[in-house]
Amino acid sequence: MSLDGRTLTGGWRRGHAVVRDLDITVPRGRVVGVAGPSGCGKSTLVRMLALLHQPWAGHVAVDGATTPRVRFSAPAPLRRRLGVVFQQPRAAADPRLTLDDLVVEPLRAAGERDAGVLGARADELAERVGLTAELRGRRPHEVSDGQLQRACLARALAPGPAYLLCDEMTATLDASTTAALVSVIGAEVERGLGVLTVSHDEPLLAAWADEVLRPWAGQSA
Ligand SMILES: Nc1ncnc2c1ncn2[C@@H]1O[C@H](COP(=O)(O)OP(=O)(O)OP(=O)(O)O)[C@@H](O)[C@H]1O
């Protein structure tokens, strides 16, 4: 079982592909690192694999299931198998929601209405990522980047994804928060989560990933 990108090609500007003919496999229970300099196309690759950006050529397969559709047009059961954590938690989080609401919003969006079920899931996820009861009632502007990124990780894990895509997830975090989040994800990997983590932080990738790919090595970005 794996998340696969096959001969992926795409970008944002016509005639200027930043991802070219790329094959990538993220197996369940493994951490695959992708390294590359700023601006080379790492986020674009993550967005393609997360079914958020349409490849110009090639395809993405989630445990063998492919879809030509992206964003909200992609089948919901397929999207729910993919969790994403972005670089900037403040840009990713709705400022009107408390951290608890942020975490369980994907479950509400999937149709869960039972307050008991949502509350129990919020408790379990908060415990897992290390959010205190006091923090859980605050809004994004009332917490630090690290605390907000913990909530964004809990949110990404809430639907029980098979794969987690981390786009420079720790770029704005201090070393102890980075270590804490990597450890939370490590426990999920033990349970079979497949992880793709992109970063320009080579020491982090060397310590965290089972393998590190450098698809842009030798290319000018
Ligand atoms: N929404 C967009 N519209 C137009 N161009 C974009 C968009 N997003 C990215 N690009 C361009 O595509 C190229 C690759 O960007 P991408 O964000 O994938 O790189 P990256 O390797 O993740 O960079 P960084 O490490 O700095 O985050 C860049 O030249 C960027 O300017």
The ligand as an SDF file (V2000), in Angstrom:
LIG
                    3D

 31 33  0  0  0  0  0  0  0  0999 V2000
    0.3120   29.8780   -6.6510 N   0  0  0  0  0  0  0  0  0  0  0  0
    1.3440   30.1180   -7.4490 C   0  0  0  0  0  0  0  0  0  0  0  0
    1.2130   30.9040   -8.5350 N   0  0  0  0  0  0  0  0  0  0  0  0
    2.2470   31.1440   -9.3550 C   0  0  0  0  0  0  0  0  0  0  0  0
    3.4770   30.6400   -9.1680 N   0  0  0  0  0  0  0  0  0  0  0  0
    3.6830   29.8730   -8.1150 C   0  0  0  0  0  0  0  0  0  0  0  0
    2.6350   29.5610   -7.1840 C   0  0  0  0  0  0  0  0  0  0  0  0
    3.1470   28.7630   -6.2110 N   0  0  0  0  0  0  0  0  0  0  0  0
    4.4460   28.5830   -6.5240 C   0  0  0  0  0  0  0  0  0  0  0  0
    4.7750   29.2420   -7.6530 N   0  0  0  0  0  0  0  0  0  0  0  0
    6.1020   29.2650   -8.2830 C   0  0  0  0  0  0  0  0  0  0  0  0
    6.5080   27.9230   -8.5710 O   0  0  0  0  0  0  0  0  0  0  0  0
    7.8890   27.7250   -8.2190 C   0  0  0  0  0  0  0  0  0  0  0  0
    7.9950   26.6060   -7.1940 C   0  0  0  0  0  0  0  0  0  0  0  0
    7.3470   27.0110   -5.9720 O   0  0  0  0  0  0  0  0  0  0  0  0
    7.2150   26.0600   -4.7020 P   0  0  0  0  0  0  0  0  0  0  0  0
    6.4490   26.8300   -3.6770 O   0  0  0  0  0  0  0  0  0  0  0  0
    6.7030   24.7460   -5.1300 O   0  0  0  0  0  0  0  0  0  0  0  0
    8.7650   25.9150   -4.2720 O   0  0  0  0  0  0  0  0  0  0  0  0
    9.3940   25.3880   -2.9020 P   0  0  0  0  0  0  0  0  0  0  0  0
   10.5250   24.4990   -3.2870 O   0  0  0  0  0  0  0  0  0  0  0  0
    8.3530   24.8080   -2.0350 O   0  0  0  0  0  0  0  0  0  0  0  0
    9.9310   26.7370   -2.2560 O   0  0  0  0  0  0  0  0  0  0  0  0
   10.1740   27.1210   -0.6920 P   0  0  0  0  0  0  0  0  0  0  0  0
   11.1780   26.1390   -0.1520 O   0  0  0  0  0  0  0  0  0  0  0  0
   10.7460   28.5160   -0.8020 O   0  0  0  0  0  0  0  0  0  0  0  0
    8.8450   27.0690   -0.0060 O   0  0  0  0  0  0  0  0  0  0  0  0
    8.3990   29.0560   -7.7080 C   0  0  0  0  0  0  0  0  0  0  0  0
    9.1060   29.6820   -8.7620 O   0  0  0  0  0  0  0  0  0  0  0  0
    7.1520   29.8300   -7.3370 C   0  0  0  0  0  0  0  0  0  0  0  0
    7.3440   31.1970   -7.5130 O   0  0  0  0  0  0  0  0  0  0  0  0
  1  2  1  0
  2  3  1  0
  2  7  2  0
  3  4  2  0
  4  5  1  0
  5  6  2  0
  6  7  1  0
  6 10  1  0
  7  8  1  0
  8  9  2  0
  9 10  1  0
 10 11  1  0
 11 12  1  0
 11 30  1  0
 12 13  1  0
 13 14  1  0
 13 28  1  0
 14 15  1  0
 15 16  1  0
 16 17  2  0
 16 18  1  0
 16 19  1  0
 19 20  1  0
 20 21  2  0
 20 22  1  0
 20 23  1  0
 23 24  1  0
 24 25  2  0
 24 26  1  0
 24 27  1  0
 28 29  1  0
 28 30  1  0
 30 31  1  0
M  END
$$$$
